[in-house]
Amino acid sequence: MPITCISVTNFKSFRDMSFHPAAFNILIGSNASGKSNLIQVFIFLRDIAKYGIGNAISLQGGVDYLRNTVIGPAEELSFKIEYTLEEKKREFIGVREHSPIYFEPNHLLYEFSIRFTDTQVGYEVPTDQLEITGDFFGPDTPGQKIGPGCMKLSLVEGEIRYSLVLPPEFVVRAEDLFPHLFQKQGNAFTRLIANIPMNVPGIPPLEWIFRGIKIYDFDPRLLKKAAPMLGKTELEKDGSNLAIVVKGITEDPERKKAFLNLVRDMLPFVEDIAVEKFLDMSLFMKVKEIYSGKYIPASMISDGTINIAALIVALFFEERPVTIIEEPERNIHPALISKLVAMLKDASQRKQIIVTTHNPEMVKHVNLEDITLITRDPDGFSHLLRPVDKQEVRTFLAHEIGIDELFIQDLLGLE
């Protein structure tokens, strides 16, 4: 799975939080427990990658709304994320005695901190570093693995500095490796490492990794609206360009077949889905049901039907390694929740899935180990708990009390 751990301190309602997501994760908790704040952790990282740290802080409402209101500026805000690269790529990084050397990264550890100040900006970044772990190959026998090692990058006073930890038996001068990085050391940077397009072989593009985190919160009113033809071809967070994305899917016979099969598995009454163009150069989606054989415009179909179509697009037709969906069961009949959970789990075989919910039917159909419970203590700090680790919860389940009932009775976080 891509994200193996994400940790923060002094962020919104969290004093100190570490989340170790699996392939499929369901986040539950009462209102104002901190579920949305956990999602904001991912949004903040994504916004840093897309817009830079200053804009990312502004999008959170500024430093006063980014940091914990109880702790305030007394402590630094820190982030740490561990990320496993599922797609391995071996790249040329240097030469020893006229023989090529390669590096294949497989794991990233990125961390930075924000110190709050009285300056005009209101913050500074005392820590910003990236550790890339992987395997070195060559040079004696091309393609032969030498052993594991790592490279550490730090942004100090606007300049990238790096150090290497090489396999013990690997004798090579550090300056012979990653020469492109040395050439760039004279450049001054005012952004985080996450924003620097280094384009250096052997260093994964951190910016694109974080931009690969996609968060969806679908609004059925926007899903049903016509979309301008000139819009983006990747699904927006709120699904407002669903018609454009579905048009691209249905123009490919194989993709359309796969899409309709997935829709019909959830909604057997759907015969076809198509996209039509208005004279004003906008697109709208339409659905043909088996009952009448006629196409119904998206504006006339149920919220649940359009929501299911958007979920299928997000889960199976958007190439994002990490997909987060807020309340995917919204507007979906309880009888379909088991199929929805099965669909989410199926998608988690190919990408990391994180969903939030208040619905006990969702909790009923997942495994206990899939659940992360978010609670808030009397001081206002949010905490993450795993009900599977609670002996009291396992005892209740052994006596045939369902997970959903424990959720409704607020017993999943029982001490």
N, C-alpha and C positions, 0 to 999 in steps of 0.2 A: 504494500500500500504506500502511496506517496508520502503523506504526512505521518510520521511516527510519533511526534511529540510537538506540542506548541505550548509555550509557557509565557505568562505575563506577570508583572508586578505593578501595583498602583495604576491599574487601568479600570476606569469606570467603577463598577461595583466589586471588583476583585482586588483583594490585598495581595494574594499570591496564588496563582492558579496554574496547574499543569493538566493538559488534556492529551490523552494517548488514544487517538482515534483508531478504530479497526477499519475493516473494509466497509462495513455497514454500521451506522450509528444512529440512534434515535435519542434526541434530547428532550427531556420532560421536566416539568417543574411548575409550581404555582405562578400566578401572575406576579410580575415584578421580582421574580426569583433571580433573574440574570441570564435567561436563555438568549434574549436579544443582544445582551452585552457580549456573550460568547461569540455570537455571529459577527458582532462588530469587530472583534479581534481579527477575523479573516478579512472583513471589508477594509479595515485599516491597512493591513498588509497589501491587499490588492491595490488600494488607492495610492499607497507609497510607490508601488511599481508603475502605476499608470501616470500619476501626476506629480510625484515628488513628495517629500516629507512635509514641506510647508503647506501645500494644498491639502494633503491628507489630514493634517491636524485641523485645518480650517473646515474641511467637510465634516469633521466630528463636532464642530461648534467652537473650536479653539481649545487651548490648553485647559481652561477651567472645566470643560465638559469631557475632556479626554482622560484626565487623571481622576483618581478617586477623591470624592468630595470630603471624606473624613481625613485621609492622609494629607491631601493637598500637596504643596510643593516641598514638604519636609523630606520626602524620599524620591529617588529617581523612578521613572517609569522604564521598565525594561521588557524586551521581547526576545524570545528564543524560539527558533523553529528547526526541527530536524526533519529532513526530507530525503526519501530514498528514490533514486533515479531508476525507474523501471525499464527505461530504454537505454541500454548501454551503448556508448559510442567511444571507440578507441581513436585517439588523435595524436598526430605527430607533434612532439613538444621540444625536440632538440636533437643534438648529435653528439656522440662520443666516439672519437677516433674514426670519423667518417661513417659511422653506423647510426641508423636512426633509432630514436628512443620514443616510445609511445606511452600515453597515460590514458586510463579508462576510469573516469570518475563513477562512483556508485552511491555516494552518500554526502549530503550537505548538512552543515550545522551553521546557521546564521544567527547572529545576535547583535542587538544594538540597545542603547539606553538613551533616555532623554532626561536631561537635568533642567529643572525649571528655574528661570532667572528673572531678574528685574529689568533685563534689557528690552529694547524695542521689540525684538523678535519674541521674547518670552521663554526661550528654551535654547539649549545647546546639546550637542551629541558627544558625550565623553567616550562612548564605546561604540565601535562599528566594525565588526569583524566576521569573516567568512572562513570556515574550515571545510576543505574538500578532501574527502577520503576516496581512495581508489587503488588501482593496481598499475604498476609500471611494467612495461614490456620492452624486450630488446636489451642491449644492442648486439650481443654476441651471436644470438640466433634470432633472426627476425620473427616476431610473433611469440617468442618464448616469454612466459611470465617471470619477471624478476622477483616480485613480491609486493606486498601492500605498503602504502605510504600515504602521506597527506601533504597538502599545501595550505598554508594559512595566509589570508589576506587581511590587512588592517588598514583602515583609512585614518591617517594621523596627520593633522594640520593640513588637510586638503591634498595629501599625497598618499598613494597606495604603496604600502610596504608589504613584503611577503617573505615567508620563510618556508623551508621544505623539511619534512621528515621522510627520509628515504629508507628503503630496505637496507638492513645492516651490511649485506654483501654487495651493495651497489655503490661503486666508487665513481663519482662524477662531480664536476664542479657545478655548484648551484647556478652560476651565471650561464652555463651551457643549456639550461632548461628554461622553457617558457621565455625565449628571447623577446617575443612580442610584448611581454609584460614589462621587461626592462626598458624597452624603447618608449613606453608610455609613462615611466615613472616621473618624468619631468613635468607632466601635466598636473595642474592643480584642479581639484574637484570640490564643488560646494554641495554635492549631493551625497546620498548614502551609496554604499557599494551596490545596493539593490537597484539603483538607478543608472549605474555607469555601464554604458554599452561597450565593454572592453573588446569583444569579439576576439578573444584570445583562445587558441586551440587548447583543449583540456579543461577549460573553465566553463561550466554550464551557464547559460544566460539566466541569471537570477531574476531579472526583470520579467522574463517570459514565464518563468516557473510560477511566480506569484500572480501574474495576470491569468494564469491557467486555473485559478480558483474562481469558480463561477457561483454566484449566489442568486437564487430565484425566489421571488415573492409574487406569485401570479395574481392579477386582478382580472376577474372574468369580464368586467366591463371593457377593459382594454383589449383582452384577448379577442373579443367579438368585433372590435372596430376595424374598419378598413384601414389599410396601411399604405403609405406612399410608396410607389414603385421604386423610388430611389433610396429606400432605407437599407439598413445593414442586413446582411444575410446570416448573421449569427443571432441567436435568440436573445432578446433583451431581458433584463432582470424581471420586468413586469409582464413580459410576453406581448407587448404592444405591437411587435412586428411579426406575430405568428403567421399571418397570411403569406408574407414574403418567404419565410423559412419553409413553410409547407409547400409553396410553389416549387422551390428548388428540389424538395424531396420527391414530389409527384412527377417531376419532369424526367426522373430516372426510373425506368420500369422496375428494376430490382429493388431500389430503395422504396419506391411506392408500395410494392408488394409486401416488403417487410413492415412498413409503417401500417398498412391496412390490417395485416395479420395481428399486430400488437393491439391495435384499436379494437378489432373484433373480438379479441380474447377478453377484453374488458367489457365491450359493448357489442354484443352479437347482432343487434338490430341495425348496425351501420353497414350499408352496402358499398358506399364510396365516399371519398373526400376529394374535393377539387377546389381550385382557386380561380376566380373570375376577375377580369379587369373592368373597372368603371371607365367612363369617358373622361373623368377628371384625372386619369393616370394613377389611380389607386387600386389596390387589390383587396378582395374580401374572400374569405373562406366559405365554402358551402358543403353541406353534408346531405347525402342521399340515404334515406332510411328504407328498409325492406317493406315497410307497411304501405307506403304510397308510391314508391319508385320515383319520387320527385325530389329535386334538390331544395334544401332549406338553407337560407342564408345564416351565417354565423350569429347574426343579431337575434335570430328567432329560436336558436337551439338552447338547450339547458346549460346552466353554469357548470354542472358536473361534466357534461360531455365535452365542452370546450376545454375545461381544466385537465381532463384526462389526455386529450390530444396534445396539450402543451407539455404535460409531464412526460409523455412518450418521446416527444422531440428532445427535451432536455436530457433525458436519461440515455437515449439510444442513438441520437443523431447529432449531438453536439460533442465535439472531440475535446473534452476538458477532463484532466486527470482527477480533479476534485470538484464535486458537484454538491452544493448545499441548497436545500429546498425548505422554505418555511411553510409549515402546515400543508403538506401535499394532499391531505385528505379533505381539504376545504371543499364544500359543496358536493362531496361524493357520498352516495348512499351507504349506510353501514354494511349492507349485504355485499358491497364490492371491496370493502377494506382489506379482506384477506387476500384478494387478488392484487390489490395495490401493493401490499407489503411484499408479496411474492415477486412482483415486478421490480420493486426497489432492490430486493436482494439479488435478483437476476442481474440487474445493472451493476451491482457492486462487485460482480465477478470481473468487470472490465474497468471500473473507476471507483474511487472512494466516494461513498455516499454518506452525507450527514443531513438529517432532517429533524425539525422540531415539531412537536405536537402537544395538544391538550386533550386529544381524543382517546378515551380508554379502549376503544375498539382497535386502534393502532397498537397500543401497548399489549393488548390481548394476543395479537398474532405475531409478535416478535419474540425472539429468545431473550432470556433474562440477561445474558452477557452482552446483548446489543444495546442495553439501556444505560444512559448516563443521566442521573438525576441532579438537578441544580437546586440548591436550597440557599436560604439567606439566614444568617445568624442574628442574634439580638443587636449586634453592633452595626448591622447593615451590610456586612461583607458576604459575597456569594461564594459558595463552595460546590465542587463537583464530587459526587458520590457514585459509586458503582453498587447498585443493589445486589448484584451477584456475590459481592464480597461480604454481605451481611448474613450472619448465621440465623438471625431472627427471620429474615425474609425467606431463606431456604426452608426453615421450619414451617412457616405458613404454607409454602407451596407444597411441602410434603404432605400436608393435611388437606390438599386439594382446594385450597383457596387460590383463586386465579390471580395472575399478575394485575389484570385490569381492576379487580376488586381492591387489591392493596393500593393501587394508584388512586382510586376514588377515595379510599379511606385515609389517604396520606400516610401510609405505613411503609412505603418503600425505603424511606430514609431512617427507619426506626433504629435507634441505638440500643 
